[in-house]
């Protein structure tokens, strides 16, 4: 049966290697239909989310070359079910891929989604276009907000594509992806810091209690930092609020609290201990 991508990839030398490794039957007896010579909605959506990919070419001397291509999210665009195009931005001015593709238009693209451990590989033929060769196409695929200089357009005609398995793809995240995933924690930290400052600003100097030196904050990596003998206005309520905060999922837990002595041992991330709202040592107060 037809297996578009592998029909191109499996050459006689590849077949011999498959025989040596006992893997030839996996492909010679393939019963399915995987022509994959037309982009579907799945491929179109996947490509529209990419901000980079890897592109291979071959030189006139037979040497392969792989180059990273990058741009704003969605800069590679599916024009129809067999055509892909992208703006080529100014780089290091070596023009190796551009020169190789001028002589041999065959190329192979790897498009990666590291967080989802997914990759799409594409065989295509590439055509280089000047920016003024097709003004409608140039306007359609150019992102004026990106700020980089555009040099040319590559228009690719699909031969075949295939999806790879997720083996050995380690999840990696861009800064934007990391911040998006952790935003709820960042917001929670900001909320807690505001509440701690508000508690501290309520101090009047009249209702003060002594906090025993046995009260400790334990850093999340195991080292101890101790509250010294300090004071806090409206003491019982402040201690109660401190414990409520400590029970928030942001913290790693609470242990060893003796309600009769108000000596909490609270595990906190190191970033909170660096906050000026927390006392560090000696006779400083718990909350300023």
Helices and strands as residue ranges (DSSP letters): H 4-9, H 12-20, H 24-28, H 41-48, E 52-58, E 64-70, E 77-80, E 83-89, H 96-103, E 106-113, E 118-129, H 135-141, E 150-163, H 175-201, E 208-211, E 216-219, E 224-226, E 230-233, H 235-246, E 253-255, E 265-268, H 270-273
